[in-house]
Amino acid sequence: MSLTDILSPSDIAAALRDCQAPDSFSPKKFFQISGMSKKSSSQLKEIFRILDNDQSGFIEEDELKYFLQRFECGARVLTASETKTFLAAADHDGDGKIGAEEFQELVQS
């Protein structure tokens, strides 16, 4: 399964266009534009599984900087500032990584 099986390719493209400039990425805005915020819990778990590149059950900081590239291979990497802000917004237990439940809470909040 790929992200375009769950999310509309045109919505993904619009979300990526919205954050092309460095330091313009906002997780909440990206989730809204891409349609992720309207998806069910089971769909969000599948999206998380796809984004968890090493299948560790967590999205770590080194994976997070490539977040946009998981949606489109030519997309930019997140800046260090964007990556840290994204991680801080989702990492509720302070373990330095984002679990599936933390991801789902951030997307749906």
Secondary structure, DSSP 8 states (H G I E B T S, - for coil): --GGGTS-HHHHHHHHHHT-STT---HHHHHHHHTGGGS-HHHHHHHHHHH-TT-SSEEEHHHHTTTGGGT-TTS----HHHHHHHHHHH-TT-SSEEEHHHHHHHHH-
